[in-house]
Amino acid sequence: MRVLVFYATVEGQTRKIAETIARQAEKDGNEVIVTDANQMGFVGAGTYDATIMCAPVHMHRYSSPFVHFAHEWKDALNSRPSAFVSVSLAIASNNAEERQEAEEIASELLQSTGWEPRTVHHCAGALKYTEYDFFKRWMMKRINSKEGGPTDTSKDYEMTDWSELEGFVTQFLADAKNQMKAA
Ligand SMILES: Cc1cc2nc3c(=O)[nH]c(=O)nc-3n(C[C@H](O)[C@H](O)[C@H](O)COP(=O)(O)O)c2cc1C
């Protein structure tokens, strides 16, 4: 299958997630194109057999270029198998309300754009204290100390479960291939 992996990122973790998805999809025998939401001149989702869209939550929302793409290409996306990988830290929280909020942010995106992916995979991102500027580091430490997350700002914390992500990709693409054969 021809697979599009489309992603947005601010701090780079979702790019790493998109690259892992692409590697796994290739390992599973697919032809894969990876595209950044900020890349100019991209023509769209219409020519791919399946699409995996990945975006991080920042300040309770996804970036505008990503939302715009989902809205603009919803008909093409809805006409074939697509999946949404939502990247956040709240999904890794011990607090059920926080996890629920991460799920609601994803549901709201789908409602507002009309995009209907076959599946939504919630993926924990990373806390990159050493790469943040002073204000971001202060804010992220404050949020994490309230929620019982890591607060040692001399380190970075990668929460992403890579083997769960790879398993998700293999399953989604196997289902997509079966649907194509059955159609
Ligand atoms: C300024 C900032 C705001 C964030 N806001 C949220 C948020 O509202 N909810 C959440 O679950 N995670 C939030 N995060 C965590 C990010 O989703 C996480 O760090 C993710 O790995 C970022 O992906 P990226 O590196 O691709 O940008 C925030 C992170 C930063 C740096």
The ligand as a Gaussian input file, in Angstrom:
#p B3LYP/6-31G(d) Opt

LIG

0 1
 C        4.474000      24.826000      25.903000
 C        3.905000      23.429000      25.997000
 C        2.541000      23.264000      26.196000
 C        2.000000      21.973000      26.299000
 N        0.655000      21.823000      26.506000
 C        0.160000      20.584000      26.694000
 C       -1.231000      20.400000      26.965000
 O       -2.025000      21.339000      26.995000
 N       -1.672000      19.134000      27.191000
 C       -0.816000      18.044000      27.148000
 O       -1.261000      16.928000      27.385000
 N        0.490000      18.185000      26.851000
 C        0.992000      19.419000      26.638000
 N        2.325000      19.582000      26.347000
 C        3.155000      18.393000      26.190000
 C        3.389000      18.066000      24.712000
 O        2.228000      17.520000      24.124000
 C        4.552000      17.061000      24.623000
 O        5.700000      17.677000      25.131000
 C        4.810000      16.570000      23.212000
 O        5.826000      15.592000      23.256000
 C        5.183000      17.707000      22.288000
 O        5.324000      17.213000      20.981000
 P        6.318000      17.905000      19.944000
 O        7.717000      17.684000      20.494000
 O        6.125000      17.154000      18.678000
 O        5.948000      19.327000      19.834000
 C        2.861000      20.838000      26.211000
 C        4.241000      21.031000      26.001000
 C        4.760000      22.304000      25.899000
 C        6.244000      22.477000      25.691000

